[in-house]
Amino acid sequence: MKGLSLPIFVDTSAWYALLDKTDSDHASAVKFKESLTHSLVTTNYVADEIINSLRYSYEKRDPQEPKFISIEMKVYTVLY
């Protein structure tokens, strides 16, 4: 499999650290992502968890502020 670049599966906590600038692991997650040559993949279930986690986190910080979450990611459903 020489030369084959397989995608890396990313779960909720890693996406969260990457997307939330207030997360304690944000800087290291960004640095790690920038060092990768592989594409990142996840499932639609993880994407749903991320959106809900970010929405909850933003609502806790300022319940009166309207929240708009825009996340661009390729989402792959894992079939068993």
N, C-alpha and C positions, 0 to 999 in steps of 0.2 A: 504494500500500500504506500509505497514511496511517492511523495508529492501530493498525496490526498489530504485535503484540509477538511476534516470533519467539523460540523458545528458543535458548539458547546451549549449544553442545556443549562438554563439559568432559572433558579427557583425564586420564590417571592422575596425572601430577605435580601438577596443580592440585587434584584431590580429595585427594591425599596431604597437600599443604600445608594444606588446609583442615581435615583431620581429625586430623593429628598435631601436637599442641601443641608438640612439641620441634623441629619443622621450622623451618629458618631463615626460610622465607617464610610461616609460619603467620599472623602478625599482618596482613601485607599482603593475604593471600588472604581472610581474614575481613572485613577492611575493604572490599575490592573486592566480595565477595559481598553484603555488607549494602547496598552502594550500587546494586545491580542492581534493575531492575524486571522483568527477563525471568526466565523459569524456566530451570533448568539441566537438561540432559539428557546422557545418556551411553549406552554400550552395555553389554550383559551381559559382554562381554570385558573392558572397562575395570573394571567392578565386581569381577570376579574378580581382576584385577591389584591393585586397591586392597586387597582383603581379604588377599591373600597378602603384599603388601608390608608392611601393618600388622602382620600376624601375625609375620612374620620380624623386623621391627623390635622388637616387644615381646619376642620370645623372646631376641634379642640382649641386651636391657637386663637381663632377669631370667629365665633359663631355668627356674627353679624355680617361678615364679609362674604359676598357671593363667591363660589368656587367653580372654576372652570379648569378641568384637567384634560390636557391633550398629550397623549403618549403615542409616539410612532414606534411600532415594533412589528416585525413579522411574527405572526402567531401560527404555530403548527399544533394541530391536535394529535395527540398520541393515540394510536389505535391499537387495541390488544386483540 
